[in-house]
Amino acid sequence: MGDRRTLVGDVVSNKMEKTVVVVVRTRRQHPRYKKYMEHSKKFKAHDEANTCKVGDRVKLIETRPLSKEKRWRVAETLTKA
C-alpha cells in the first residue's frame, strides 16, 4: 500500500448513497506577496457504511477510481458533529 496520500477535512454533504462530499482547507503562501491565504477544495469520498454526518471531521485516503469523480475513501472519523 505504501505511499497513498491522506487528507483531513469536514463533511459538507451526505445526501448520496455511500458517498460524502468533504471540503479540505489548506493555507498557502502567495508567491509574490508572501501573505498566507486560505484555499479550499471539495472531494467526493466513498463511505461504505453510510456513517458520516454533516459536520464530521474525517480522514481520507487515496484509492483507485471508484466512479467518475470518486478517488478517495473515508479512512476514519476523527470527530463527530
N, C-alpha and C positions, 0 to 999 in steps of 0.2 A: 504494500500500500504506500508506504514511504512519504513522498512529498506532495500530499494533497493540501491545497490551500484551505484555510479556515477563516471565517468571518464572524463577527458578533454584531447583531442588530436587533431591532424591535419589530414585532409583528404588527402590521397595519391593516391586514385583511385576511380573513379565513373563510370567505364565502364559497370557495371552490372545494370540491371533494378531494381530500388527500393533498391539497396544495395550500400553501400560505404565501403571502407577499410580505417580504421582510425589507425594511429600509435600513441601510448601513450608512452611518455618518462618519466621515473622516475629516481631519483637519490637514489642509495642505498649505504650504508656504507659496505665496505668489513669486514667480521667478524674478520679476524686476523690482517690485515694491517691498518684498520681504514680509508682507503682512500675512498672518495666518487667516485662512478663510475656511468656513465650513462647507463641505461638499457632501451630498447625499446621493445614493443610488438605490434603486429598488431591484430586488432579486426574487424570482419565484422559486420556492423550495418545496421539496417533497416531504409531506408529513404523513407517514404511513398510518398512524393510529388516530389521526384527527384530534389530537390532544391540545394543540396550541390555540390560545385565545388571543384576541386583540390586546396589545399592551405587554405581552410576554417578551422577555429578553431571551434570545435564543442564540445558539452557536451553530453555524452552518459549516458543512464540509463539502468540498468539491466532489462531484461524481460524474459518471458517464451521462450523456444526454438522455433524459427520460421522456422528453416531449420537445415540441418546437422551441419552447423558451425555458424549460426547466433543466438546469445543470447543477443544482445544489440539493442537499439533503439536510434535514434538521438533525443534528447530532445529539443535542441535549438542550433542555430548557434550563436556563441559568436562574431566572427569577420569574415568578408568576405575577400576573397583573393584579 
